[in-house]
């Protein structure tokens, strides 16, 4: 399996509901390192998994509506805790949608997996992985 990863970051504000979150129940800021990884069994005709430039642009476009935002105010997160896991899943869903729409070219079905990892510190991170095929 071949894999390629690009990296970006976002800065957000949010709060959590639930005693398990302790002081994070209050509004606070977070900076996440976001890794987007694509996997495929065979390289394309150019000998690559995906064009890193296009993949970087796609990730930047997906993250732009979240960057420097209070996630508590966004309708898509209404009633949900925007944990690292939830954000990884949502970013992955948005990336997948753009790829299925052809933003990385016509070979979307050649990819085995899309994985988004959010690093919230140097000691903690969470990931979500899906495929491009119908779930």
N, C-alpha and C positions, 0 to 999 in steps of 0.2 A: 504494500500500500504506500503510495506517495502522498505526502502532505506538504502544504505550504501555509504559513501563518503571517498575518500582518497585524500591526499593533497601533492603537490610537488610545486616547483617554477622554474621559468626560468628567465634568465637575457638576455636581447636583446638590440640591437640598431636599430633605425629606424627613419624615418622622414615622414612627411605628406605633401600632396599637398592640397592647398586650404586655403583661408584667414581665414576661421572659426577656423583653428588650431593655429593661431597666431605664437608665438615663437616655437611651436612644429613642424613648417615647417622645422626647422633646425635639423640636425642629433642630436639625444639625446638617452640616455639610459633609460631603464625601467626594473624594476623587478616586475614580476607578480607572485602572489600566485595563483596556479591552483588547483581547486577542481574538482574532477571527481565523479559524483554521479550516481549510478545505482538504478533503481526502479523495483520492481516486486511485483505481487499480492500475491504470495505464496512463502514461503521459500523452499529451495531445501531439499533433503533427509537428509542433514547434519544440517539443521536448520539455514542456512545462506542465505543471498542474493547472495554473491559471496565471494570467497576466497580473503581476504584483501591483503595478500601477493602477490598473482598473479595479482590482480588489481593494486597494487602499482608498480609492475614490468612493467606491460603494460603501465601505465601512464609515467613512467620514460623513457621507450623505445620510446614512441611517442614524448616526449619532447626533447630527446637528439639531434635530428638534428636541433632544433631551438635554443637551449641553447648556449649562448655566441656567437651569430651570428648577423650580420647586416641583418635584414630581407629585406632591400631594395635590397640586392644582390641575393636573392633566386628567382629562376625562377617562382615558384608557386605563388609569390606575385607581379610579374611584372605588373605594371600599376595599382596596388591597394594600397589604404591606409591600413596599417596594424593596424587598430584601435583595441581596446580591443574586440569589437563585432566581427570583422572579424577573429581575432585570436581564439576566443572562438569557432566560427563555424568551423574553419579549424582543430583545435585540436579535436573537437567532431567528425568530419568526419573521421579523422585518427584513433581514438579510435574505432568508429563503424566498420571501415574496418577490423581492427584486431580482433574484437569480432566476426564478421560474418565469418572470416577465422578460427575461433575456438580457439583463444588464451586463452579464459577463460573456455573452455570446450564445450561440445556438447549442452548445454542448452541455447544457445544464444537467441532462440526465446521465452524463458520464461521471458525475461526482457521487461518491458513496456516502459522504457525511459532511455536515457543517457543524462546527463546534465553536461556541462562544464561551470564553473564560473571562470573568471579571475578577481582577485582583483588587481587594480592598485594602491590603497592606502587604508588607513583605512576608507575612506569616499566614495569611488567610486569603482564599480565593474560592470561587464556585464556578461551575461550568454547566452548560446545557448543550446537548448534541441531538441532531435530527438528520433526516435524509432529505433529498430533493424529491424523491418519489412520494407518491400520495401516502400520507400517514395512515 
